[in-house]
Amino acid sequence: MTKTGADYAWFENDFPDIAEAYCFTLVRGVSPGELIARLDGRPEAPLLGIAAVVDAAFAQYDLEEGDRQLVAMTTVGAWTLLVEPNGYLGVTEDRVLPASAEASWVSHFVNINAVGTFLWAEDRVLRLCFDPMFPEDRWGTAPDELRDTMERIGFHLKDESPETDLSSSAAFALAEHLTGVAITPELLQDTTFSCATVQVR
């Protein structure tokens, strides 16, 4: 059964330090090491748990004055999970599409101003892209393929404004629908993440 945005409401409550600005990316067909090579990353020491990743990411931002950002990775089944506190690399098309060669790429991002992006690419082709707060405006080669699923998950594709905004939570649910990978509190808290820094500007 497809999860809905309500099933991911815990994320904002349980992980407020990252929930206000993040990018979560799942890549199938590329190992963490290969993914970092495709993004021209520099390996860093591993970190246990998302709280340590968040702290290190903000320390890295201050150290490099925003030129390089820390990313954290782990393998979940056939997928590589890439987490960016306060990052957006996973939805930057000119970086994503070349890096998605012979791979599936599913990513969602939100910043501190609630501006967001959901991106799905397959082998350098952008299949679907939209802002989760404005899901009626979609582009890519398959903008309507997931329309019915999006409505079931909780995206509001009609003009009325929802009483409760679950757009960010719904992005997690849509990513799980496409990948089969569930992001859980245990995954975020208990994982020892491989880390790297990547040039962002």
N, C-alpha and C positions, 0 to 999 in steps of 0.2 A: 504493500500500500504506500502510495506517495505521501511523504511527509509534507506538512504545511509550515508556513512561517511561524505559527504558534509553537511548533515543536522545537524551534531554535530561540525562543524568547529568553531562555536561560543565559545566552551568551552575553547580552548587554548587562544583565544583573550580576553574573558571576565573574566577568572579566572586564570591568569598566576601564581599566588602564589601556586596553587595546581596542575596546569596542568603539571608541569615538573616532578612531582613524586606523585603518588597516587595509591590507590586501591579502586575500587567501587565493592560492592558485593550486590546481591539481593538474598534473601532466602525466599522461599515459604513454609509455614507450621510451621514456628517457630517465635514466638513473639520476640521483642527486648529483653525483660527480659530473656526469655529462651535461646536466642542466646548467650547472655553474660554469662549465667550459663554454657552453653556448652563449651565456650572458657575460662572458669575459670577467668572471668573478675571481676573487682571491680568497682561498680557504682561511678560516679562522677557527679558534678553539670551539669545541662543542659546548652546548649549554643545556642544563636540565630544567625543563619546564618553561612555560610561556612567560611567566613573570620575569625570569632571568633574561629571556630574549628581549622583552620590552625594555628592561633597564639598559641592556647592552646596546640596543638600537638607538636609544636617545643619547647615550654617552657617545656613540659613534657619530651621530649627527653633529653633536657639539664639537667633537674632535676634528672632524673633516669639514665643518661649516656647510654641511648639506651636500658636499660633492660626492660622497660615497655613503651608501646605506647598508646596514646589516640585514641579511636575510637568513631565515632558518628553514631547514629541510628535514623531512623524514620520509621513509617509504611506508605506504599504506596499501597493502595488496600489490596490485600491478601499477599503482600510481605513486608519483612523487608529490608530496605536499610541500609547498613553498609558502612561508608566512612572512609578511612584511609589516611590522608595526610602523604606522605612519608612512607607509610606502604606496607606490602605485605602479611599479615596474610591470607587474603581471597584467595590467590592462593598457600598457603603452604599445600601440599597434606596431610601430616601427621596430620595436624590440621583440614583441611577441611573435609576430608572423614568421620572421626568419627562424626563430628559436623553436617554432612548432613543427618544423619539417619532420615528416613521417611520424607525427605524434598527435594526440588529442590534447587540447589545452582549454581548461575551464577556470575562469578567474572572476572574482568580484572584489570591489574596492569601495570604500567610503572614506571621506575626509571629515575633518572637524566641522566643516560647514554643511554636512549632510549631502554633499555632492557625491554621487556614486556612479559606478559602471559595472555592468555584468558583460563578460566577454566569453564567447565560445568559438574556438578556431580548430580546424582540422587540417593538418598538413599544409600550413601556410595560407589557408583560405579562411577568411572571417565568415563564420556561419551566422552568428547572432551577436548583436551588441545593443545595449540600451542602458538608460539610467533607471535603477530599480524604483525610484520615486515617480518616474514618468514612463511606465512600461508600455504605454500606448504608442510611443515613438520608438520604433525598432528598425535596425538596418542589418545588412549582411546578406549572404546568399540564401538564407532560410529564415527570414524574419517571422514567419507565421507557423513554422513547424511545431513549435512548443506552445502555441497560444492556449489550447485547452488545458494543458498541464499547468501553465502559468496561472490561469484562473483558479484551478483547483488548489494550488499552493497558497494563493492569497494575494497575488498581484491584481490590482484594480485596473482593468483595461478599458473601463468606460469613464465617462466624464465626472461622475460623482466622486466627492472626496471621502475617503474612509474615515470612520470615527477614530480608529487606532492605526497608526502607521507601523506596519510590520514589514516594510519593504526590505530592510537590511536582513532581517531574519528569513524572509522569503527567498533572498538570494542564496543563502546557505542551503535551503531546501531544494532549490532548483539545481544547484551544483551537485547535491547528492543524487538527484534524479538522473542527471547526466553521467555521473561517474560511479555511482554505487558506494561512494565513500561517505560515511557519516563522521562529521566532526563532533567529538564528544568532550565533556569536561576532563575526563580521564586522559584522553589523547593529548590535550593541551597541557595538563598538569604533570603527567608522568613520563613524557617522552624526553629522551636525550636527543636534542636536535643537532644535526650537522649545521655548521654556520659558515657564512662567507660574507664578504663585502663586495658590493657591485657599484661601479661608476654610474651615477644617475644624471650628471650634467658636466 
